[in-house]
């Protein structure tokens, strides 16, 4: 993969100084952009590499921060921060809006062509932006099937794609049903992909610290989920749209 121009960006959100990773494609023209959200542990090199890969494809990509520059390797620390966050749609929206403002302010970004793709908590943030009525082209979430406040999904104005492992005890079958019922009731253009035999965070390479029960890497499905995300962007956020192709 070619090395793409990248830089660290700092911005305020949730009472913290967030530290995101911005990756730019080659050229000088405006390009479609992707707001990329991390798992509950926080922004890591995994998401930075994904942002770089999206820039290689031709997108402006911002991997946003959740915890003020911290990576919460201890599951208890992660739960202590993420549990109340996931229960507070307004806080998630504030975090998402702050990152979105940074992405929109980038001169290379076409502000009318932005997607939100996230994993776990980062995916839930993207969904809350949709429920807030933000004009996104598509929302993609892996392991983040979090339902919102009643009726607010009707504000989602773009397709929603979701992926989950069949053996994920955190995003349980009941949670999947609740999510799909919410999307159906709101009339959203939605899709759900269930990756057979995969646990929670199946897309995330192994880490050198303790993880929650039910978490595990599935290399084959990780590759499939990434291809699915790339295909989703090609469909809903085509790089050639400005050329009328």
N, C-alpha and C positions, 0 to 999 in steps of 0.2 A: 504494500500500500504506500502510495506517495505521501510524503510528509506535507500536511496542510497547515496554513497559517492558523495559529491558535493563540489565545491569550486568556488570562485570568481576569474575571470581572467581579467587582465588589459592589454590593447594593444592599440597602436596608430592607428587612422584612421580619415580621414576627418578633420585633424587639431585638433582633440580632443583625450582625453584619454578615450577610451571605457571601459565599465565595464560589462563583460559578465558573464554568469552562466553556468558552466560546470558540467554535471551530468554523473557519471560513473556506468556501470552495475557491478554486482557481478563478481568475478573472477579476473584473471590476464592476460588472453589471449587478443589478438587483436579482436576487434569487428567492425561491420559496424557502421557508424556514421551518425548523422543527424545534419545539420546546420539549426537552428530554428530561424526564423525571426519574430519580433513583429509588431503589428499595428503601425500606424504613431505616436501614443502617446508615444511609446517607451517601453523599457523592463520593465515588471512589474512581480508581483508574479504569474499572470496568465501564462505567458510564462515559468517562472521558474518551476511551477508545471507541465507544459507539458513536459519540458525537463526531469524532474524527472520521469514522467510516461514512457517516452521513455526508460530511463535507466532501469527502472523496467522490461520493455519488453526485454531488452538485448542490446540496442543500446548505444553507446557513444553519448551524445547530448550536443550541445552548443547553448544556447539561446543567440543570439548576441545583441549588443547594437546599437542604432541609434543616440543617442544624448549626448554622453559623460557622462553617468550616470544620466541624467535628464529624468523625466517622465513629458511630456507636457500635463497637465490636461486641460489647457485653450485651446479651439479649435483654437483661433486666433494665439496663440503661435505655436501650432502644424502646422497650415497651413503656417505660416511664414517660418518655417524650412522645411516642407515636400514638399511644392509646387515647389520651385526651385530644391530641391533634385530629385524629380520625373521627372523633365524636363532635368536632366543631367545624362545620362547613365554612363558616366565615373566616376562621384562621387559615384553612386550606386555600380558600380563594385569595386571601391577602398574599399568601406565599406565591401562589400562581400568578396573580396580577403583577406582583413586583418583578418576577422573572420575565414575564411577558413584556413588561415595559422596557426592560433592558434589551430584549430581542428585537422589539419593534424599533428601538432607537438606533440599532446598528444600521449604518448606511447601506450595507449590502442586502438587507432584508426587504423583501416585498411585504409590506404590512398587511396586505389583503390576502396573502397566501401563507398561512401559518397552520401547522398541525401540532397537536399535543400527543406525545407518546410517552408512557410512563410505566414503571414497574413497581408493584406493591403500592406503598404510600405515594410515590410519585405519580402512579397511574390514577389514584384517587384524587389527587390535586387536579389532574387534567379533566377528570369527569366533573369536578366541582366548577371549573371554569366553564364547561359546557352548560351546567345547570344554572350558572349565573348569566347565561345568554351571550357569552363571548363569541364573536364571529370566527370560529375556527373552521378549517376545511375538513378535518377528520380528527377523531380522538381514538387512540389505541391504548389499551391497558392490559398488562400481563400481571396476573396475581393480584389485581386491585379491584375486585368486583364489589365495591362499596356502594350501597344504596344511599340515596339522598333524602332530603326532606320531601314530604308528600306533595306531588304535583309539580315540583320544580324541574323534573326531567323534560317537561314539555317545552322548556326554553332551549333545549339542545337543538341546534340548527345545522347539524352535520352528521354524517355517518359515525357510528360507534362500533369499533371492533374490540373484542375481548378474548384473551387467551388464558387458560387455566389448566393445571395438571389434574388428571382424574383422581389422583390419590392425595390431593392437597387437603389436609385437615383444617387449615385456616380458612381457605375459601371453600367451604363445605358444599355438598350438593344443595342443602337448604339455602345457602347464600347465593349459589348460582341461580336457583329458581327465583329468589326474591329480586335479584338483579334483572333477570330476563323479563319478569313480570312488570317491573318498573319501566323498562324500555318499551315493552309492548303497549302498556297503558298510555304512554306518552306519544306513541306513534313514531318513535325513532327508527331510523334505518340502522338496524343493529345486526351484528354477527357474534357468535360465541364459538370458539374453537376449544375443544377439550383434548388435551394431549395425553393419550393413554399411558398409564403407569407412572406418570410424572408427579413429583411432590411439589410443595411450595418452593418458589425461587429456583425452579428447575433450570432456568436460563442462566443462573449466576455461577461462574466457575468456582471450584472449591476454595474455601478460605481457611486461614490458619488460626481460627479462633472458634470457640464454642458457638453452635447455632441452636435455634429452637428445635424441638422434636417436630418431625414432619417436613423438615427442610432438606433438600438434597438436589445435587446437580444431575441432569440428564443430558449428556452431550448431544445425542441425536435430536432430541426435541428442542434443545437450545438452538441448534442450527436451523431447525424447521421454523421455530418461532421468529428468529431473525429474518429469514426469508419471507415469512408471512408479513412482517412489519414493512419490509422493503417493498413487497408487492402492494400492500395497502397504500403506501405513499405514492407509488407509481400510478395507482388508480385514482386516488383522491387529490393528490398534490403533484400533478405531472410537471416535470422540469421544463417541458416544451410548451406549456400552456400559453405563455406570452408570445409564442411564435405562431399560434393558431393551428398547431399540429394536432 
